[in-house]
């Protein structure tokens, strides 16, 4: 392991904010590569999507990139030769407050590698948060990482201080995690703490948000297994968001590794589409269509595949269908469906032109919509 003798705060932040890019469970944008993009003002400034859909920026860093764990997918695992450093509590608090007081960030995302033990590291995460909350009276957004293997007491303390917390589930089941780590116990270190956080969040009057993240493609799991777990995390444990991070071969010099990396990004994108269908479109986990290996289509989005496999459902009448049925139409999202419902309350929609300018999405939707007898012929002219 390389040890840097005395990096200053700026150098440490450069290293540690770069290494924090692998953690997406802080509402970082989920458009294709948005969540891996840092803002222009500083390397530790990351764009995020707020719960209302608005955009903001977070000060996002690790406390330390030293780690006693050996997760095979992680560039920071103890066996890798990377430059390690640790921020002091004062460096974290003062650096964040400098940006916050200048109005350049909305809040803080704080995570860490495991410095010795999970408990010692949680103690440091909690101490920094307490300094901000109590000494500096900071009442804004703080997202804290809960480390696998943390004690119930440390978890309860973190939940009492944070606005949002996340403990990464990593894989859909213990058989997959055991391929990636000799240190983490799937049930004891991850699933039980997630359950505890859910129960504490319900009791907490501030309704602390809980998110988690899967690493995609590192353990041979398929999409169906990830989707089934995702659905259970929402329905049984009340999680607010699930994120997906494509496993990347760090040394992708050969074509095969480069192709696998590219395919990982596409899988990640398809899983985010499924996640939106579960959360915003009324889809159930059992409705998604997979190949014989449990994989989602790489070529087409999951909603379009569903539509092609359910011809009996279409065309959907744009003037009479309920919201749920309109949301099944490929090319129509929640905002367009709301606009359609508002427009048809005023006057009948008689053509695709009535729902906005012609673009790829409206043209796609037109193939699945019925506007009434006069429009039907026009709809089927869009044959592409
Ligand atoms: S515990 Fe976290 S930082 Fe450490 S090796 Fe595993 S994923 Fe990486």
Boltz pocket constraint, residues with backbone or C-beta under 6 A from the ligand:
constraints:
  - pocket:
      binder: B
      contacts: [[A, 66], [A, 67], [A, 68], [A, 69], [A, 70], [A, 71], [A, 74], [A, 75], [A, 76], [A, 77], [A, 78], [A, 112], [A, 113], [A, 114]]
      max_distance: 6.0
